[in-house]
Amino acid sequence: QINGLVNEWYCEELSANIRSAFRAKMRDGQYLGSSCPYGYVKDPKNHNHLVIDEYAAGIVRKIFHLYLKGYGKAKIGRILTEEGVLIPTLYKREILGLHYRNSHELETTKNWSYQTVHSILNNEVYIGNTVQNKYNNLSYKDKKHVRQPEDQWIRVTNTHEAIIDSDTFRKVRERQKIRTKTVSPEGTSSVFSGV
């Protein structure tokens, strides 16, 4: 029993030290994700640094451009699907040759979804920021990821080249906050999101 307790204490201590080292790297602006956000690849000279993947970056810019022109997120997804643009998961596997697996992916998933477009439009990585520590494991025994409060996220600005300028990103954020008030047939007002 004593040996078991000592071993458990050692594992907890080791886990805490590893987490502490990872957080230090995050605060230093090093990217620690196993795969890169769509639009970026890992720098061959430094795997903790992101560099732009020009093709995918062009698709990211198109998404932001279409959204600011008034297209909704689902509509943008349909446009990209109709144009034959591979979804990020398939692009990473088929074009970049990565052993990438998306936990939400279905075998039949080939279409751009509202959620994928939404995630791209709200990811600060595209303005050159690295935001990490969004999720954490409960303990070294439990691998379940738990979302952390935003004040515990580690955000470092200007860690890599931006795909989108900060003004465009701000405009997209503002547009997503727009609410349109309408009157339903029964005469009661209802509020719809302007996204």
Disulfide bonds with the S-S distance in Angstrom:
none
